[in-house]
Amino acid sequence: MAVMVLLMQAYTGMSMQHMRRMTMQGRHIGRSHARLYSTTGKEYSVPDQPLRVAQAKEANNQRFLDIDQFYKPELVKGKKVLVTGGNRGLGLALSQELIASGAEVFITSRAPFSIEGASVIEGIDVQDNESGPKLVQALGDKSIDILINNAGYFYGPVEKIDSLNFEEELKMIDICAVGVLRITSALFNAGLLQAGSKVAIISSQGGSIQWRLTQNPTGHDYGHHMSKAAANMAGMLLSQELKASGVSVSILHPGFNRTDMTSKYQAIWEVEGAVDPSIGAKRVIHEINRMTMESTGSFINCEDGLTIPW
């Protein structure tokens, strides 16, 4: 044990006192899901969703309970914002809120769709390798201030070891992760994402491998969780590569929203704090407003603004 401690000290440069403090913190982690710890002292969001909601109510956490007190819609006024998959669910709520806030909104959709106050670019399927070039051509020379990679897919049936659907797993990964790269790379390589632009990836807490120990203690839903973990990795790598160009990237868990995509979980909507997507949209845009180059690559829970561990 002593040799192991010395090796860790040599590798990390940590003092013996710091090592002891980390050890004590690690002992407390197993006793409660209320908080996780890191070597940087960063506070993480709570992995147990019902506990997270209950604690927010007990503490009267207004950031969690009433986003309107913190949200500043004027910060997106006049910004050119592109929302992929902005024709339904959370994407539609985001589009509507951005329009109401005075942003210049562009929405991509696969099928014909219209909404007052936004430019809709139809026929954009993020699974299609030509979707990026088609989008660039449709935008012309319009640079984008905020790109919200929202398009996603969640296979309905619960996947277990005896009911795996490999085709659907690949489809989820293709849409939720590779789709992000198809769109983001096309815009960046065409010069439509310039210094000061922001790239937001709507991911999920389901992409946290650490949180599977709490949220999926018996496993299942393989494709969904793999697709979100892949999206998180794409976001982190994008944040590293685009940093030199002054483009910030955030990976966002939008919270639990009452949409068609989550309707199979209606039975737990209440206890797990599911909200109307109009509230979820404000939470997401609030975190986009807070994005900086210093926070690039962060994985954020939009319910409380805290970090989610990988």
Summary of the structure (lengths in Angstrom):
residues: 310
radius of gyration: 20.2
end to end distance: 27.7
largest distance: 67.6
contacts: 989
relative contact order: 0.14
helix: 46%
strand: 13%
